[in-house]
Amino acid sequence: MPSGARRAAWRAAQAAVTLLVVGLAARSLIRNWDALRAQPVVWDPHPLLLALSALVVWTAYAGLIGAWRVMLASWGQRLDRWTAARIWTVSGLGKYLPGKVWAIAGMALMAQRAGVAPWAATGSAVILQALAVGTGAAIVGLTGAVALETAHPGARAALIFLVAASAVGVGLVLWPPVARRVLGLALPGAGPIAPPKPRGVLVGVAANAGAWLAYGLALWLLARGLLPAVGLDVPTAVAVFTASYLAGFLALIAPGGIGVREGLFILMLQAPLGIAAATVLALASRVLLTITELGAAAPFLLFPPRSARVAL
């Protein structure tokens, strides 16, 4: 096939996948919005707090994109900020497709087409996902222990164990033999791959931990902006959001964790807030994240690049 025809076919495939993913994300938004409006609660919306909640989420995205660039740089691979943001935000919409590999596969494929070595494109995505799970578990343990001060001693012990286990897991990612093993499993046949430099991993840990805290803060602002009377505190918001998000992420067959995340969210908040308020916040959180994800990707979908740019 001539190169011009291949480029045309590639653009057509990209357009088709983009339309599919955006359609699925929009369908999720519409369904959750309808369910949200049907909840029997007294609304007291504060637009400024709702806008600030979205801004906090976008700030977390910026930190994660920066961490990905640092991870690539630790392997000698570079992308400019605009291209990295485009790849990160657009590929992230792959979570709305069934299966959990589409976001990673999309990131790897788009990064390769932007000039990043295939092994680094895939390896960086895998390592950062592992760090996200590890730091998320630590955040759940720490914030959960604060939020559940009167909990049963067994629950507190389980949370402390979760923190310790996540610390060990992150430490293993920093250990070159384990990192090489993980990369070897993710990239069979790629040959020996050097693990990322410690700076890349440490920045990834800091960015992911900061993102989990930011997401919890955004949930707290969302609660204050919709139902200020419910009295949700920040540690509980961080613990509930992170635990439910991780549960949705680890549920392999649920696109975007839909259903699983909301179920755990409601289960954790129904006692302190009541079932109606917990359901409202679960659905509102889903709507907020869908809006922020589509909003972050929209400029890159509306104005695709003419050519990839590699940063210096």
C-alpha positions in Angstrom: 0.0 0.0 0.0 1.4 3.4 -0.9 2.5 5.6 2.0 -0.2 8.2 1.2 -2.9 5.5 1.4 -1.5 4.2 4.6 -1.6 7.6 6.2 -5.2 8.1 5.0 -6.2 4.7 6.4 -4.4 5.5 9.7 -6.3 8.8 10.0 -9.6 7.1 9.2 -9.0 4.5 11.8 -8.0 7.2 14.4 -11.2 9.1 13.6 -13.4 6.0 13.9 -11.8 5.0 17.3 -12.1 8.6 18.5 -15.8 8.8 17.6 -16.4 5.4 19.3 -14.6 6.3 22.6 -16.1 9.8 22.8 -19.6 8.4 22.1 -19.2 5.8 24.9 -17.9 8.5 27.3 -20.8 10.8 26.3 -23.3 7.9 26.9 -21.8 7.4 30.3 -22.2 11.1 31.1 -25.8 11.2 29.9 -26.8 8.1 31.8 -25.2 9.3 35.1 -26.6 12.8 34.6 -30.2 11.4 34.3 -29.7 9.2 37.4 -28.2 12.1 39.3 -31.2 14.4 38.6 -33.6 11.6 39.8 -32.1 11.4 43.3 -34.5 12.6 46.1 -32.4 15.2 47.8 -32.5 19.0 48.3 -29.9 20.6 46.0 -27.9 23.6 47.0 -25.5 24.2 44.1 -22.6 26.6 44.4 -21.1 27.1 40.9 -17.8 28.5 42.1 -17.1 25.4 44.2 -18.1 23.1 41.4 -15.8 24.9 39.0 -13.0 24.8 41.5 -13.5 21.1 41.9 -12.9 20.6 38.2 -9.9 22.9 38.2 -8.3 20.8 41.0 -8.8 17.6 38.9 -7.2 19.3 35.8 -4.3 20.3 38.1 -3.8 16.7 39.0 -3.8 15.7 35.3 -1.0 18.3 34.7 1.1 16.7 37.4 0.6 13.2 36.1 1.5 14.4 32.5 4.7 16.0 33.9 5.6 12.8 35.7 5.2 10.8 32.5 7.5 13.2 30.7 10.1 12.8 33.5 9.8 9.0 33.3 10.4 9.1 29.6 13.3 11.5 30.0 14.9 9.0 32.5 15.1 6.6 29.6 16.5 9.3 27.3 13.1 9.8 25.5 11.6 13.2 25.2 8.2 14.8 24.3 7.2 18.4 24.3 4.5 19.4 26.8 1.8 19.8 24.2 2.3 16.4 22.6 2.6 14.7 25.9 -0.7 16.3 27.1 -2.4 15.3 23.9 -1.3 11.7 24.2 -2.1 11.4 27.9 -5.5 12.9 27.7 -6.7 11.3 24.5 -5.4 7.8 25.3 -7.0 8.1 28.7 -10.4 8.0 27.1 -9.7 4.3 26.2 -10.8 3.4 29.8 -14.4 3.7 28.5 -13.8 0.6 26.2 -14.2 -2.9 27.8 -10.9 -4.1 29.2 -8.1 -2.3 30.9 -5.5 -2.4 28.3 -6.8 0.2 25.8 -5.6 3.2 27.7 -2.1 1.8 28.0 -2.1 0.5 24.5 -3.4 3.8 23.1 -0.7 5.8 25.1 2.0 3.4 23.8 0.9 3.6 20.2 0.5 7.4 20.1 3.8 7.9 21.9 5.5 5.6 19.3 4.1 7.7 16.5 5.4 10.8 18.2 9.0 9.4 18.1 9.3 7.6 21.4 10.9 4.2 21.4 8.2 1.4 21.5 9.7 -0.2 24.7 9.8 3.2 26.5 6.3 4.1 25.4 4.8 0.9 26.8 7.2 0.5 29.7 6.5 4.0 31.0 2.7 3.5 30.9 3.0 0.2 32.8 5.4 1.5 35.4 3.2 4.5 36.1 0.1 2.4 36.4 1.8 0.2 38.9 2.9 3.3 40.9 -0.7 4.6 40.8 -2.0 1.4 42.4 0.8 1.3 45.0 0.5 5.0 46.0 -3.3 4.7 45.9 -3.2 1.8 48.4 -1.0 3.9 50.7 -3.3 6.9 50.5 -6.3 4.7 51.3 -4.5 3.3 54.4 -3.3 6.7 55.7 -6.5 8.7 55.1 -8.7 5.8 56.1 -6.9 5.5 59.4 -7.5 9.3 60.0 -11.1 9.1 58.9 -11.9 6.0 60.9 -10.5 7.1 64.3 -13.2 5.2 66.1 -13.1 2.1 63.9 -12.6 -1.4 65.2 -8.9 -2.0 66.0 -8.8 -4.7 63.4 -9.8 -2.3 60.7 -7.1 0.1 61.8 -4.6 -2.7 61.7 -5.7 -3.7 58.2 -5.2 -0.1 57.0 -1.7 0.1 58.5 -0.9 -3.2 56.8 -2.1 -1.7 53.5 0.3 1.2 53.9 3.2 -1.1 54.6 2.4 -3.4 51.7 2.1 -0.5 49.3 5.4 1.0 50.5 7.1 -2.4 49.9 5.5 -2.6 46.4 6.7 0.9 45.4 10.1 0.0 46.8 10.2 -3.1 44.6 9.5 -1.0 41.5 12.6 1.0 42.5 14.7 -2.2 42.7 16.3 -2.8 39.3 15.9 -6.6 39.2 12.1 -6.4 39.9 11.7 -3.4 37.5 13.4 -5.4 34.7 11.2 -8.4 35.4 8.0 -6.2 35.2 9.2 -4.7 32.0 10.1 -8.1 30.6 6.6 -9.4 31.3 5.0 -6.3 29.8 7.3 -6.3 26.7 8.0 -9.9 25.8 10.6 -10.2 23.0 11.9 -6.7 23.5 15.2 -7.9 24.9 16.9 -6.6 28.0 15.5 -3.2 29.1 17.2 -1.0 31.7 14.8 0.1 34.5 14.0 3.8 34.7 16.3 5.9 36.7 15.2 6.4 40.4 14.4 10.1 39.7 11.7 9.0 37.2 10.1 6.6 39.6 10.3 9.0 42.6 8.6 11.7 40.6 6.0 9.2 39.5 5.3 8.3 43.2 5.0 12.0 44.2 2.8 12.9 41.2 0.4 9.9 41.8 0.2 10.5 45.6 -0.5 14.2 44.9 -3.1 13.3 42.3 -5.0 11.0 44.8 -5.0 13.8 47.4 -6.2 16.2 44.7 -9.0 13.9 43.6 -10.2 13.6 47.2 -10.1 17.4 47.6 -12.1 17.7 44.4 -14.7 15.3 45.8 -14.9 17.4 49.0 -15.4 20.6 46.9 -18.0 18.8 44.9 -19.9 17.8 48.0 -19.7 21.3 49.3 -20.8 22.6 46.0 -23.9 20.4 45.8 -24.9 19.2 49.2 -23.0 21.4 51.8 -25.1 20.1 54.7 -23.8 16.5 54.4 -20.6 17.3 56.3 -18.1 15.2 54.3 -14.6 15.8 55.6 -11.4 15.8 53.5 -9.7 12.6 54.8 -12.9 10.6 54.3 -13.3 12.1 50.8 -9.8 11.1 49.9 -10.1 7.6 51.3 -13.5 7.0 49.6 -12.6 8.3 46.2 -9.2 6.5 46.1 -10.6 3.2 47.3 -13.6 3.2 45.0 -11.4 4.3 42.0 -8.9 1.6 42.6 -11.7 -1.0 42.9 -13.1 0.2 39.6 -9.7 0.1 38.0 -9.0 -3.5 39.2 -12.4 -4.7 37.9 -11.1 -5.8 34.5 -14.4 -6.2 32.7 -16.0 -2.9 33.8 -15.3 -0.1 31.3 -14.1 2.9 33.3 -14.9 1.0 36.5 -18.6 1.8 35.9 -20.8 0.3 38.5 -18.0 -1.1 40.6 -16.7 2.3 41.7 -20.1 3.7 42.4 -21.1 0.6 44.4 -18.1 0.8 46.7 -18.5 4.6 46.9 -22.0 4.3 48.2 -21.2 1.4 50.5 -18.5 3.5 52.2 -20.5 6.7 52.6 -24.1 5.4 53.2 -23.5 5.2 57.0 -22.1 8.7 57.6 -24.1 10.5 54.9 -27.2 8.4 54.2 -28.0 6.4 51.1 -29.5 9.3 49.1 -26.5 11.7 49.7 -24.0 8.9 49.1 -25.7 8.0 45.8 -25.8 11.6 44.7 -22.1 12.1 45.4 -21.2 8.8 43.7 -23.0 9.8 40.5 -21.8 13.4 40.7 -18.2 12.3 41.0 -18.6 10.1 37.9 -20.2 13.1 36.0 -17.4 15.4 37.2 -14.6 13.0 36.0 -16.3 12.4 32.7 -16.5 16.1 32.1 -12.9 16.7 33.1 -11.6 13.9 31.0 -13.6 15.0 27.9 -12.7 18.6 28.6 -9.0 17.9 28.8 -9.0 15.9 25.6 -11.4 18.2 23.6 -8.8 20.7 22.5 -6.6 17.9 21.1 -9.5 16.2 19.4 -10.8 19.4 17.8 -7.3 20.6 16.7 -5.2 17.5 15.9 -1.5 18.1 15.2 -0.2 18.2 11.6 2.9 16.3 12.8 4.3 15.0 16.0 6.9 17.1 17.9 9.8 15.7 19.9 10.9 18.0 22.7 14.4 19.1 23.4 
